[in-house]
Amino acid sequence: MSETTRYSVDPRSLQGCQIRLKFHYQELLQETDPIVRANIARALAEAAIDLAELEALRVA
């Protein structure tokens, strides 16, 4: 049987997305390797898109 994963904050929620953005931002500030920074920047951009979509759904 597979066990369900439980989160204190749903990662697909508005709050979960905001937390993910903050995490990637802090990670980007601390990283010095340019290749790793590029990958973090991509993850940050994807999180920003997710947040924008969630915000648009909330307003609509």
N, C-alpha and C positions, 0 to 999 in steps of 0.2 A: 504494500500500500504506500502511496505517496502522501507525504505530510504537507499540509498547506503552510506556506510561509506567511508569517504575520509580521507586519510592520507597525511601529508606533505612529508613523505618518505614511499615508499611502504615497508611494513615489510618483504616481500618475496624477496626484492632486495638485492644486495651485501651490499649496504650502510645500509639498514635496519637491516641486519644480524649483521653487525659490531657494530651497536648501541646496539643491543640486547646483544651481547657478553660483551661489555663494562659495560652495566647496571648490568648484572649478576655478573661480576667480582667485581664491586664496592659493590654490595649487599653482596657478599660472604666475602669480607674483613671486613664488619661492623657487620656481624651476629656472635653471640656467642653460640647460641643453637645448639648442634651437630646434632640434627635431622633436623632442618631447614637448617643447612649448607649442609647436605647430599642432601636434595631436591634441593637446589640452585646449588650444584655441578652437579647434574644430568641435570638440565636445561642448565647449562653452557656447559656441554659435548654435549648435543643435538644441541645447537646453534653452537658449533665448528664443528660438523658434517655437519650442513647445510651450514656453511661458506665454508668448504672444498669442498663440492659438487658444490657450486656456483663458486668458484675459478677454479675448474677443468673444468667447462663448459665454463668459460671465456677464458681459455687457449686453449681449444680444437677448 
